Amino acid sequence: MKERLEEIKVKALEAIQEADNDKYLEELRVKILGKKGELTAILKGMKDLSKEERPVVGMIANEIREIIQTSIDKKKEDFKWEELKNRLIEERLDVTASKDLVHIGHRHPLNQTMNELEDLFRHMGFSIVDGPEIETVLNNFDKLNSPKNHPSRDMSDTFYFDESTLLRTHTSPVQVRVMENQKPPIRMVSAGRTFRFDEVDATHSPMFHQIEGLVIGENVSMANLIDTINAFIKNLFGEEFSTRYRPHYFPFTEPSIEVDVSCFACKGKGCDICNHTGWSMELLGGGMVHPQVLENCGIDSEKYTGFAFGMGVDRITMVKYGLDDIRLIYDNDKRFLQQF
Ligand code: DAH
């Protein structure tokens, strides 16, 4: 009987070892330890044993029962761990994975243009300066030699806070700030927001953007202005573009000019967009800084001369990207903005 018990133990342990699932283990348990199991049958047969043998065999049988039960329990535990391990692998969440769902935006076309303009001038040796959007009437008009009766001063054209403070109507007051705070030679550009009391339509917005340039030094001439603008236009739009200079009037420059650039659609041949003139009109205003403006800002106009220019960044953005309505720039419609 002892041999039989030993045999059951060895076979049971082998079978448990080879078991590959929980269900099979349970079947094994029933087959060996269950009410009708092999080991149980042996225990039932113990009544035929002698008095001396009975407790010995009983002890061995119980030991074996325990060994088998422990072995089954351990195997079941192994299965549980195995299953958990597999689930962890299967359900792993890789938080580092970069999915296409992450859309990183880009700069607004207007800011792209503004940065590009600043970069071009930086490469030409200009420094970049910033000016406030809330300005004094003094800087925005008076020191720039703007006559007291100039229409742009009118309440209907300018956003005033009070008699002496306003939202700047152009970036030109930055010239004043720089001249008052720096000694020549000066070479700077300043881009930013400007404001005028305009009705919104395809070409007007009460808030728009300009970039201003100022160069002051000894012997700075109109030739330097033209050369700088020509180089800038060719850098920005391409070598094939030409410029045309027309006389104009600005209170803060003398002489003053306006600059046209060959039409972007037909490159100067003449088309519907340029009214068959071959030119994109009024892209830029400029001139030689008026001696009175130099004096107003504490610069000796006998010793120094300078040129200045200003242009609309919105206008340049529209021309550059072929936009026919300024409102597109400010609508913040993603379908539009995603294209650039
Ligand atoms: N401030 C002018 C405007 O808003 C543009 C301008 C013209 C700026 C001539 C200048 C300049 O610096 O010299 O229309």
Residues whose N, C-alpha, C, O or C-beta is under 5 A from the ligand:
A	BS01	DAH	T169 H170 S172 G213 F250 T253 G285 G286 G287 A308 F309 G310
